Amino acid sequence: MSFFIRNKQSSGGIKRKFNNHTHINTKKKKNVHKSIPDDNESIASTDEELAEENQRNEEYESEEEEETPQEKRVRLAKKYLQQIEEEEKDRAEFEEGAVTRRLHEEYLEERGKLRKTIASNYVNYNEPIFLKCKEHKSSITCLCLSSNGKFLYSGSKDGGLVKWSLKDRTKLETVKGKKKSQDGMKCVQCLTISTDGKFLVAGDSGSKYILVFCGNTLKHIKNLQGHRDSVTSLVFRKDTHTLYSGSADRSVKVWNLDDMAYVESLFGHQNGITSIDALARERAITSGGFDGTIRIWKIVEESQLIFNGHSGSIDFVKLINEEHFLSCGDDGQLCVWGCLKKKPLCSVLDAHGRDESNNQPMWISSIATLLNTDLVASGSRNGSIKLWQCGDVFKSLNPLFSIHLTGFVNALCFTPDGTQLIAGIGQEHRLGRWWRVPKAKNAIVIIPLIQTKTK
């Protein structure tokens, strides 16, 4: 029996809810605002500048009207090639064929076949750096990085939200959590930032809202309402302002942040959603906690793929590339999957060993992947972090080395260049209070990674 379920009324497949309101996109007319001339500036020169600007705009618009779709594609392709050439030339060492190689890598990335073998270069780590602040008095629950790796965003159980400069290890902007009679978030359970850094989005367990902030200033923009329970997971589709949200109410919702509007709902999970991820394709991948399933939601095809493999609650799912992903849970398993296979390509039992007190598998509470490479990481509730190498065709996981901290490893992420691994540590698990580790520090830990020199 196929695990590819299509949306039909006669079948027991997923249900989709579409927004009943039709949204009509209309092009807005460009308004040219005249600026007030300075006292030291002549009015004549200002009028001349405005006239020249208007003429340039008219010429550009006339060119666009006369341009055919094929000519437009050629023009945009040339512009993109020029942009890549400039970026490659800005690097310290400009190699011959760098542009061709980058275009080939982008093609493979789009097809889900890009795999850089770099994990074997990682041999050890330097002394971890701890970041603490008064906005994070409770357990760190979530982390996210800007696409350029310059800024780190963190959230905690006391509702605090902080923007950090990763280079200087300093706070840039903060949002305080909710107190008795004040406004604010009660508990930040998830964070994500758009590729362009325009929007930072947080899920608040107290209000059940999705809160949208300015990525630069952390100024609050809007609350998105629709979920009936805690928002547990958020992700932006790459290079877009399309937002996917997962909730304890078992639904996935799609939002358009350009219009700050709800788009549709996706149903299928039988338990609260614990994690969500997405890349460039118009689809999202989710883990359903105690329902024991991972689901890939194909938005355009109105269908879903269902994967079964874990024996307990699935805590996290993370894409390695467009065709492969990693999962973990309280059963102690670490699994690598392919989108076309119903069963895991490989599975490591007791990946973090067993708990000495009850002889149960050690709960894996977080994972991270360095996109389009063979390097992944996993974190456990006992503070252990392990780095792994994905073998050929993703059919094996080989351990590299371990990092030992104290507390729940609630969040993990690699910097885009792969030089640092960042962990969010807490005394409690990000979604509950089943255990507490009093000795743990509620902090963000930056772990510099040591690599061997490559030619």
C-alpha positions in Angstrom: 0.0 0.0 0.0 1.4 3.4 -1.0 2.1 5.9 1.7 1.4 8.7 -0.8 -2.0 10.1 0.3 -3.9 12.4 -2.0 -6.6 14.8 -0.9 -9.9 13.1 -1.9 -13.2 13.3 -0.2 -13.8 9.6 -0.6 -10.5 8.7 1.1 -9.4 9.2 4.7 -6.6 11.5 3.6 -5.7 14.9 4.8 -8.2 17.8 4.9 -7.3 21.2 3.7 -8.9 24.5 4.8 -8.6 27.4 2.4 -9.3 30.9 3.2 -12.8 31.8 2.0 -11.8 35.3 1.2 -10.4 35.9 -2.3 -7.3 38.1 -2.3 -6.8 40.2 -5.4 -3.4 41.5 -6.1 -3.4 44.9 -7.6 -0.4 46.9 -8.8 0.0 50.2 -7.0 0.9 53.3 -8.9 4.2 54.8 -8.2 4.1 58.0 -6.3 7.0 60.5 -6.7 7.3 62.6 -3.6 9.0 66.0 -4.0 11.4 66.7 -1.2 11.5 70.2 0.4 14.6 72.0 -0.9 17.3 72.9 1.6 18.0 76.6 2.3 21.4 76.3 0.7 20.1 74.5 -2.4 18.5 76.2 -5.4 15.0 75.3 -6.4 16.0 75.2 -10.1 18.6 72.5 -9.5 16.0 70.4 -7.5 13.5 70.7 -10.4 16.1 69.6 -12.9 17.0 66.5 -10.8 13.3 65.6 -10.5 12.8 66.0 -14.2 15.8 63.7 -14.9 14.5 61.1 -12.5 11.1 61.2 -14.0 12.6 60.8 -17.5 14.6 57.8 -16.4 11.5 56.2 -14.8 9.5 56.7 -18.0 12.3 55.2 -20.1 12.6 52.2 -17.8 8.8 51.6 -17.8 8.7 51.9 -21.6 11.5 49.4 -21.9 9.6 47.0 -19.6 6.5 47.3 -21.7 8.3 46.6 -25.0 10.3 43.7 -23.4 9.1 40.2 -24.2 9.0 37.4 -21.5 12.0 35.7 -23.1 14.0 39.0 -23.2 13.1 39.6 -19.5 14.4 36.1 -18.6 17.7 36.8 -20.4 18.0 40.2 -18.8 17.5 38.8 -15.3 19.9 35.9 -15.9 22.6 38.4 -17.0 22.0 40.5 -13.9 22.2 37.4 -11.7 25.5 36.3 -13.3 26.9 39.8 -12.8 26.0 39.7 -9.2 27.7 36.3 -8.7 30.8 37.5 -10.4 31.0 40.5 -8.1 30.5 38.4 -5.0 33.2 35.9 -6.1 35.7 38.6 -6.9 35.2 40.1 -3.4 36.6 37.0 -1.9 40.2 36.8 -0.8 41.2 34.2 -3.3 39.4 34.3 -6.6 39.8 31.0 -8.4 39.3 30.4 -12.1 35.9 28.8 -12.8 34.4 30.0 -9.5 31.2 31.3 -11.1 30.7 28.1 -13.1 31.2 26.0 -10.0 28.8 28.1 -7.9 26.1 27.8 -10.6 26.6 24.1 -10.7 26.3 23.9 -6.9 23.1 25.9 -7.0 21.6 23.6 -9.6 22.4 20.5 -7.5 21.1 22.2 -4.4 17.7 22.9 -6.1 17.6 19.3 -7.2 18.4 18.1 -3.7 21.6 16.4 -4.8 24.3 18.8 -3.5 26.4 17.0 -0.9 29.7 18.6 0.3 31.9 16.0 2.1 33.5 18.1 4.9 32.6 16.3 8.1 35.9 14.3 8.1 37.8 17.7 8.5 36.3 18.3 11.9 38.5 16.9 14.6 37.8 18.7 17.9 36.5 22.0 19.5 37.8 24.9 21.5 36.7 26.1 24.9 32.9 26.9 24.8 31.8 30.5 25.3 28.7 31.1 27.5 26.3 34.0 26.8 24.0 34.9 29.7 21.6 37.8 30.2 18.8 39.0 32.5 16.2 38.5 29.7 16.9 34.8 29.8 16.5 33.8 33.5 14.7 30.6 32.5 15.6 27.8 30.1 16.6 28.7 26.6 14.1 27.1 24.2 15.0 28.2 20.7 17.7 29.7 18.5 17.8 31.0 15.0 20.6 32.7 12.8 20.4 35.3 10.1 21.2 33.9 6.7 24.6 35.7 6.7 25.5 34.3 10.1 26.1 37.8 11.7 23.1 37.8 14.1 21.8 35.3 16.5 18.3 35.3 18.0 17.3 33.5 21.2 14.1 32.9 23.1 13.4 31.5 26.6 10.7 30.1 28.8 10.3 33.5 30.6 9.3 35.2 27.4 12.6 36.9 26.8 13.8 37.6 23.2 17.3 38.7 22.4 19.2 39.7 19.3 23.0 39.1 19.5 26.0 40.1 17.5 27.7 36.8 16.9 31.1 38.4 16.2 31.2 40.7 19.3 29.2 38.3 21.5 27.1 41.2 22.7 23.4 42.0 23.0 22.0 44.4 20.3 18.2 44.4 21.0 15.9 42.8 23.6 12.3 42.1 24.3 11.3 41.5 27.9 9.0 38.7 28.9 5.5 39.1 30.3 5.1 39.9 34.0 2.0 40.0 36.2 0.4 43.2 34.9 2.6 43.9 31.9 2.3 43.1 28.2 4.7 40.6 26.6 5.3 37.0 25.8 4.8 34.4 28.5 7.0 31.7 26.9 8.8 31.8 23.6 8.7 28.2 22.2 10.0 28.8 18.7 11.7 31.4 16.5 12.5 31.8 12.8 13.8 34.7 10.6 13.2 35.3 6.9 16.1 34.9 4.5 16.3 38.7 3.9 16.1 39.4 7.7 13.0 41.5 7.3 10.8 39.5 9.7 11.5 37.7 12.9 8.6 35.5 14.1 8.1 34.0 17.5 5.5 31.5 18.9 4.1 32.3 22.3 2.6 29.5 24.4 0.7 31.8 26.6 -1.4 33.7 24.1 -1.4 31.1 21.3 -0.3 33.9 18.9 2.4 34.1 16.3 4.2 37.4 16.9 5.9 39.2 14.0 8.8 41.5 14.8 11.2 43.6 12.7 14.3 41.6 12.3 16.5 44.6 12.6 15.0 46.5 15.6 12.8 43.8 17.2 9.9 46.3 17.0 6.6 44.5 17.2 4.6 44.6 14.0 1.6 42.3 14.3 0.0 39.3 16.0 -1.2 36.4 13.8 -4.2 34.6 15.3 -5.6 31.2 14.2 -4.1 28.4 16.2 -6.2 27.0 19.1 -3.2 25.8 21.2 0.5 26.6 21.7 2.6 27.4 18.6 5.5 25.0 18.9 7.3 25.4 15.6 7.9 28.0 12.9 9.9 28.2 9.6 10.1 30.5 6.6 10.2 29.0 3.1 13.7 30.0 1.8 13.9 33.4 -0.1 10.2 34.1 0.5 7.9 35.6 3.1 5.8 32.5 3.2 5.6 31.2 6.8 4.7 27.7 8.0 3.6 27.2 11.6 3.0 24.0 13.6 1.0 23.8 16.8 -0.1 21.6 19.7 -3.6 21.8 18.1 -2.2 19.3 15.5 -2.5 21.6 12.5 0.0 23.3 10.1 -0.9 26.7 8.9 0.4 28.7 6.0 0.8 32.5 6.2 1.7 35.3 3.7 3.7 37.9 5.6 3.7 40.4 2.8 0.0 40.8 3.4 0.1 39.6 7.0 -2.6 37.2 6.0 -3.6 33.6 6.8 -3.6 31.4 3.7 -4.7 27.8 4.6 -4.6 25.0 7.1 -3.3 21.5 6.8 -4.6 18.6 8.9 -3.3 15.0 9.4 -1.3 14.6 12.5 -3.0 12.8 15.4 -0.9 14.5 18.1 0.6 17.9 18.7 3.3 19.0 16.2 6.7 19.3 17.8 8.9 20.5 14.9 8.7 21.9 11.4 11.3 22.7 8.6 11.4 23.9 5.0 13.8 24.9 2.3 13.2 26.4 -1.1 10.6 24.0 -2.4 6.9 24.7 -1.7 6.5 22.1 1.0 7.1 21.7 4.7 8.2 18.7 6.8 6.8 18.1 10.3 7.1 15.7 13.3 4.0 14.7 15.1 5.3 14.0 18.6 3.6 10.9 20.1 1.7 10.0 16.9 5.1 8.7 15.8 4.9 10.1 12.2 6.9 12.5 10.1 4.9 14.1 7.3 6.0 16.0 4.2 3.3 18.4 3.1 3.3 19.0 -0.7 1.4 22.3 -0.8 0.9 22.5 -4.6 0.0 18.9 -5.1 -2.4 19.0 -2.1 -0.9 15.8 -0.7 1.3 14.4 2.0 3.9 11.7 2.5 3.9 9.8 5.8 7.0 8.2 7.4 7.1 5.8 10.4 10.2 4.7 12.1 10.5 5.9 15.7 9.0 3.9 18.7 8.4 7.0 20.9 7.7 10.7 20.6 9.5 12.5 17.7 11.0 15.7 19.1 12.8 17.2 16.0 13.0 16.9 12.3 15.6 18.8 10.2 16.3 18.9 6.5 19.9 18.0 5.3 19.0 19.0 1.8 15.9 19.0 -0.4 15.8 15.2 -0.5 17.1 14.0 2.9 16.4 14.8 6.5 17.3 13.9 10.1 15.0 13.1 13.0 15.3 12.3 16.7 13.1 11.6 19.8 12.8 10.2 23.3 13.4 6.7 22.1 17.1 7.6 21.7 17.2 6.9 18.0 18.9 9.2 15.4 17.5 8.5 11.9 18.4 9.7 8.4 15.7 9.6 5.8 15.2 9.9 2.1 12.1 11.6 0.7 11.4 8.6 -1.6 11.8 5.8 1.1 9.2 4.9 3.6 11.8 3.6 6.1 14.9 5.3 7.4 18.0 5.0 5.3 19.9 4.5 8.5 19.1 4.5 12.2 21.4 4.6 15.2 19.9 3.0 18.3 20.8 4.5 21.7 22.8 7.3 19.9 23.6 9.0 23.2 23.7 5.8 25.3 21.4 4.8 28.2 20.3 6.5 31.4 22.1 4.9 34.3 19.2 5.5 36.7 16.5 3.6 34.7 18.4 1.9 31.8 16.2 3.7 29.3 17.7 5.2 26.1 18.9 8.8 26.6 16.4 11.3 25.2 17.7 13.2 22.2 16.2 16.6 22.6 17.7 18.6 19.6 19.5 18.2 16.3 21.2 20.4 13.7 22.4 20.0 10.1 24.9 22.0 8.1 22.9 22.4 4.9 24.0 20.4 1.8 26.9 18.7 3.7 27.5 15.5 5.5 27.8 17.1 8.9 25.1 16.8 11.5 24.8 17.2 15.3 22.6 15.9 18.1 22.0 17.0 21.7 20.7 15.1 24.6 18.9 15.8 27.9 22.1 15.0 29.8 24.0 17.9 28.2 25.9 15.7 25.7 26.4 17.0 22.1 27.7 14.7 19.4 28.9 15.5 15.9 28.2 12.9 13.2 29.3 12.3 9.6 26.6 11.0 7.1 28.1 8.2 5.1 27.9 7.6 1.3 24.3 7.9 0.0 23.2 8.7 3.6 23.1 5.1 4.6 25.3 5.4 7.7 26.0 7.8 10.6 29.6 7.8 11.9 30.4 9.6 15.2 33.2 12.2 15.1 33.5 13.6 18.7 31.4 14.6 21.7 31.0 17.8 23.7 29.9 17.7 27.3 27.8 20.4 28.9 25.3 20.4 31.8 21.5 20.6 31.3 19.0 20.0 28.5 20.3 20.8 25.0 17.0 22.4 23.8 18.4 23.9 20.5 21.3 23.5 18.2 22.4 25.4 15.0 25.5 25.6 12.9 26.8 28.9 11.6 26.6 29.0 7.8 30.3 28.7 7.4 30.4 25.7 9.7 33.0 27.2 12.0 30.8 27.3 15.1 28.1 25.2 16.7 25.6 27.1 18.9 23.6 25.4 21.7 20.7 26.6 23.8 20.9 25.1 27.3 18.3 25.0 30.0 17.4 23.4 33.3 14.2 22.1 31.8 13.0 20.7 28.4 11.7 23.3 26.1 8.2 21.9 25.9 7.6 20.7 29.5 8.9 20.3 33.1 9.3 16.5 33.4 12.8 16.8 34.7 14.9 19.6 36.2 18.7 19.9 36.3 19.4 22.5 39.1 23.2 22.6 38.3 22.6 23.6 34.7 23.1 27.2 33.5 20.3 28.7 31.4 22.6 30.1 28.7 23.6 30.2 25.1 26.8 28.3 24.4 29.0 29.1 21.4 31.3 26.1 20.5 34.2 27.0 18.1 34.9 23.9 16.0 38.4 22.9 15.0 39.0 21.7 11.4 42.1 20.3 9.7 43.6 22.4 7.0 42.5 21.4 3.5 44.3 22.2 0.3 
